[in-house]
Amino acid sequence: MWIENGVLGESALPFHLTPSLRGYRADSFCLTDNPETSTVKTMKTILVVDDDSDCREFAKVVLSPRYEVRMVASADQCRAELKARKPDLILLDVMMSQLSDGLELAKELKEAQATSAIPVIMLTNVTEVYDYRSQVDAAYFPHDRWLDKPVKAADLLKAVADVLDRPPVKK
């Protein structure tokens, strides 16, 4: 495998995948720029679940330089995607085709043993529209962070980094 840098591939770096890394997509890796620790690191994966294509694209543009971003448009597509591969974090819209899709999916994800450890950041504009607040009963409305739309790129990046960087909760 070669990694090219520059406008027309002016420089290239030979790159060998170790057996433990075979089977991963090439675009889900990054190289560290410290020569002493120059290794291949798997990028964290974010699953964006939003029925609004503009919101999905915004999240992809903002997050893809640092994370592998996968996108789906519904709760059902999210469930199917989770069977194929678990992300490190889910960015979930509260209201999709059904008013409560995101809320119900968040609850389902946190109750299922296979997905309960995956952090969920809720994205919504219901605060603005319905004067709804995120200080809801955590048992019914499980989430790790709440962001109001429209969200600034810097706020999205910070929220994702903060949630991914904190130690996992032991149950």
Secondary structure, DSSP 4 states (H G I P E B T S, - for coil): -EEEESTT--EEEE----GGGTTS-GGGEEE-S-GGG--EEEPPEEEEE-S-HHHHHHHHHHHTTTSEEEEESSHHHHHHHHHH---SEEEEES-SSSTTHHHHHHHHHHHSTTTTTS-EEEEESHHHHH---S-S-TTTS--SEEEESSPPHHHHHHHHHHHHHSPPPP-
